[in-house]
Amino acid sequence: MQHINETTTPGYVNGGDSFVLDESIGHLIRRAHQRASATFMAILADHQFTPTQFFALARLRERGRLSQNRLGRLTAMDPATIQGVTRRLFDRGYIARTPDTNDRRRMVLELTPEGTSVAERLLNGIDTVNGQILAPLAPEEQEQFRSLLKRIV
């Protein structure tokens, strides 16, 4: 067993000359993402939503009326992705599109009553999901982890 040198680059051992995958930050983040996604998808699958669709619904519920461009920025989606997401949500009756009163060329998105209802049902399960994802950590570690992730992203 190799000794991990805490003063070297994460992922490397013995003074930085040997890479160990299980110590690599990228690998650990990918594995944490897999675990979190599997837990999260269990709730979304019941409603046939993708994570990007859920994020768009949640952000609209949180912020109210938004342009498609602004919604994309607030959910970290590129223009092509947010266009497909909003089209699918519109087709399913979860969002409405109306012309912006200040700029008729721009469409504003908002949740329909059905969209609000499904968003609230999904959001009710998110605390459970967050709890499952963070369960291996003590409460103070959970807050520290959240704070550190915010600094990274």
C-alpha positions in Angstrom: 0.0 0.0 0.0 1.4 3.4 -1.0 1.5 6.3 1.5 -0.5 9.3 0.4 1.5 12.5 0.7 -0.9 15.2 1.7 1.4 18.0 0.5 1.5 16.8 -3.1 -1.0 17.3 -6.0 -4.2 15.4 -5.3 -4.1 12.1 -7.2 -0.4 11.6 -6.8 1.5 9.7 -4.1 5.2 9.3 -3.0 6.2 12.9 -3.6 4.1 13.3 -6.8 5.7 10.7 -8.9 2.9 8.1 -9.0 -0.8 8.7 -10.0 -3.5 6.9 -8.0 -6.9 7.2 -9.7 -8.8 6.8 -6.4 -7.1 10.0 -5.1 -7.8 12.1 -8.2 -10.2 15.0 -7.6 -11.8 14.6 -11.1 -12.4 10.9 -10.5 -13.9 11.5 -7.0 -16.2 14.3 -8.3 -17.3 12.0 -11.2 -18.1 9.2 -8.7 -19.9 11.6 -6.4 -21.9 12.9 -9.4 -22.8 9.3 -10.4 -24.1 8.6 -6.9 -26.0 11.9 -6.7 -27.5 11.5 -10.2 -28.7 8.0 -9.4 -30.5 9.2 -6.3 -31.9 12.2 -8.0 -33.1 10.3 -11.1 -35.2 8.0 -8.9 -37.5 10.9 -8.2 -37.5 12.3 -11.7 -38.1 9.0 -13.4 -41.6 8.7 -11.8 -42.6 11.9 -13.6 -40.5 11.3 -16.8 -38.3 14.3 -16.4 -34.7 14.8 -17.2 -32.5 16.7 -14.8 -32.3 19.7 -17.2 -36.1 19.8 -17.4 -36.4 19.8 -13.7 -33.8 22.5 -13.3 -35.7 24.7 -15.7 -39.0 24.1 -13.9 -37.4 24.8 -10.5 -35.8 28.0 -11.7 -39.0 29.3 -13.2 -40.8 28.5 -10.0 -38.1 30.3 -8.0 -37.8 33.3 -10.3 -41.1 33.6 -12.1 -41.3 34.9 -15.7 -38.0 34.7 -17.6 -36.8 34.9 -21.1 -35.5 31.7 -22.6 -32.0 33.2 -22.8 -32.0 34.2 -19.1 -33.4 30.9 -18.0 -30.6 29.1 -19.9 -28.0 31.3 -18.1 -29.6 30.7 -14.7 -29.6 26.9 -15.2 -26.1 26.7 -16.8 -27.5 25.5 -20.2 -26.2 26.5 -23.6 -28.8 28.0 -26.0 -29.4 24.8 -28.0 -30.0 22.8 -24.8 -32.4 25.3 -23.2 -34.3 25.6 -26.5 -34.9 21.8 -26.5 -35.7 21.7 -22.8 -38.3 24.5 -23.0 -39.8 23.1 -26.2 -40.4 19.8 -24.5 -41.8 21.5 -21.4 -44.1 23.6 -23.6 -45.3 20.5 -25.5 -46.1 18.8 -22.2 -48.1 21.8 -21.0 -45.8 22.8 -18.2 -44.7 26.2 -19.4 -46.4 29.0 -21.4 -44.6 31.3 -23.9 -45.8 34.9 -24.3 -44.3 37.8 -26.1 -42.3 40.2 -23.9 -44.2 43.4 -23.4 -41.0 45.4 -23.7 -39.6 43.5 -26.7 -42.1 41.7 -28.9 -39.3 39.7 -30.6 -38.5 38.0 -27.3 -40.6 35.3 -25.7 -41.1 35.1 -21.9 -41.6 31.8 -20.2 -43.6 31.0 -17.2 -45.0 28.0 -15.5 -48.6 26.9 -16.2 -50.8 25.8 -13.3 -49.9 22.2 -14.2 -46.2 23.1 -14.4 -46.4 24.8 -10.9 -48.1 21.7 -9.5 -45.6 19.2 -10.9 -42.6 21.5 -9.9 -43.9 21.6 -6.3 -44.4 17.8 -6.2 -40.8 17.3 -7.4 -39.4 19.9 -5.1 -41.0 18.2 -2.1 -38.8 15.2 -2.8 -35.5 17.1 -3.2 -34.9 17.5 0.5 -35.1 13.7 0.8 -32.7 13.3 -2.1 -30.2 15.9 -0.6 -30.4 14.0 2.7 -29.6 10.7 1.0 -26.7 12.2 -0.9 -25.2 13.9 2.1 -26.0 11.1 4.6 -22.3 9.9 5.0 -21.4 13.4 6.3 -22.1 14.9 9.7 -24.4 18.0 9.7 -21.5 20.4 10.0 -19.6 18.6 7.2 -22.7 18.8 5.0 -22.7 22.6 5.3 -19.0 22.8 4.8 -19.2 20.5 1.7 -22.0 22.7 0.2 -19.9 25.8 0.9 -16.8 24.3 -0.8 -18.8 23.2 -3.8 -20.1 26.7 -4.3 -16.6 28.1 -4.2 -15.6 25.6 -7.0 -18.5 26.3 -9.3 
